[in-house]
Amino acid sequence: MAVFSRTISALVLLLVVFSSCEAKEILVGGKADAWKIPSSQSDSLNQWAESTRFRIGDSLVWKYDSGKDSVLQVNKEGYVSCNISNPIEEYKDGNTKVKLSRSGPFYFISGTKGNCEKGQKVVVVVLSPRSRYTGISPAPAPAPVEFEGGPAVAPTSSATKLQSGLLVALGIFVLGLF
Ligand SMILES: *[C@@H]1O[C@H](CO)[C@@H](O)[C@H](O)[C@H]1NC(C)=O
């Protein structure tokens, strides 16, 4: 019986370790009514984004009135010039979820004419898997050019492998304790 319950506690411990690596859903702006023109610079979505950590696999979630607003994913040029005419992706269902499938910057602007110019825009920078093991600067520098191209797939799988390797090692260590 004692052996059984120890095994259970070891499994629970492993589960806790696993769930801390789980992908998160992150509400953009940190609250439900945040997708709007910011009232001040300190209230801006980029201020929020700079203090938030985004990882590959996390999802961004927007809640807004679908009749009045939308979310456009754009490239860097579209972001800088607030150009709403040619988005990479357009979301207007009022409950938008976008998965962050690679590292690098993601640019989003409001699809409502004029709102982006008034600050309703956000850049989310997903850290490359390697930077998790070094120090992390909370305020990422403006979009590195190397991310401009297609999705970076390779780093994801190597990080996943490393992560599972660590978990297996930890599992063996934990089970060895008993
Ligand atoms: C917006 O982007 C489209 C397509 O890329 C382009 O044709 C248009 O000139 C741009 N408008 C502005 C104001 O930059």
The ligand as an SDF file (V2000), in Angstrom:
LIG
                    3D

 14 14  0  0  0  0  0  0  0  0999 V2000
   -1.8090   49.3200  -48.0360 C   0  0  0  0  0  0  0  0  0  0  0  0
   -1.3980   48.0760  -48.5360 O   0  0  0  0  0  0  0  0  0  0  0  0
   -1.8150   47.8180  -49.8620 C   0  0  0  0  0  0  0  0  0  0  0  0
   -1.4560   46.3870  -50.2160 C   0  0  0  0  0  0  0  0  0  0  0  0
   -0.1980   46.0310  -49.7340 O   0  0  0  0  0  0  0  0  0  0  0  0
   -1.1950   48.8490  -50.7860 C   0  0  0  0  0  0  0  0  0  0  0  0
   -1.6120   48.6210  -52.1180 O   0  0  0  0  0  0  0  0  0  0  0  0
   -1.6000   50.2430  -50.3540 C   0  0  0  0  0  0  0  0  0  0  0  0
   -0.9450   51.2090  -51.1270 O   0  0  0  0  0  0  0  0  0  0  0  0
   -1.2710   50.4650  -48.8910 C   0  0  0  0  0  0  0  0  0  0  0  0
   -1.8290   51.7300  -48.4470 N   0  0  0  0  0  0  0  0  0  0  0  0
   -1.1170   52.6190  -47.7830 C   0  0  0  0  0  0  0  0  0  0  0  0
   -1.8530   53.8470  -47.3590 C   0  0  0  0  0  0  0  0  0  0  0  0
    0.0690   52.4660  -47.5050 O   0  0  0  0  0  0  0  0  0  0  0  0
  1  2  1  0
  1 10  1  0
  2  3  1  0
  3  4  1  0
  3  6  1  0
  4  5  1  0
  6  7  1  0
  6  8  1  0
  8  9  1  0
  8 10  1  0
 10 11  1  0
 11 12  1  0
 12 13  1  0
 12 14  2  0
M  END
$$$$
